[in-house]
Amino acid sequence: MAAKKKGFKLQPLGDRVVIKREESESTTAGGIVLPDSAKDKPARGEVVCIGNGRLLDDGSRGELQVKVGDRVIFSSYAGEAFKVDDQELLLMREDDILAVVED
């Protein structure tokens, strides 16, 4: 499923997904304000768009387990970061996603 934004269309290939990372906390529990350089980047985010599935040996496509809008947890070093309209996104394989967060 492709994501469209101001004339920009993004369609991940195969089993890749695009994720918008959640914002990191800007203050500690004690109330200390953290600059961007001191913040840990969260390993959580929301799926923005998905590819059409992994190509299987028989030529068919395997369906992805995640869908657009899912909140997910992924490994810390997963994905390639890129920017679209001042918004940082991550492109990663579905295998890098560890869990879907259910409310």
Secondary structure, DSSP 8 states (H G I E B T S, - for coil): --EEETTEEE---TTEEEEEE----SB-TT--B--GGGS---SEEEEEEE-S-EE-TTS-EE--S--TT-EEEE-TT-SEEEEETTEEEEEEEGGGEEEEE--
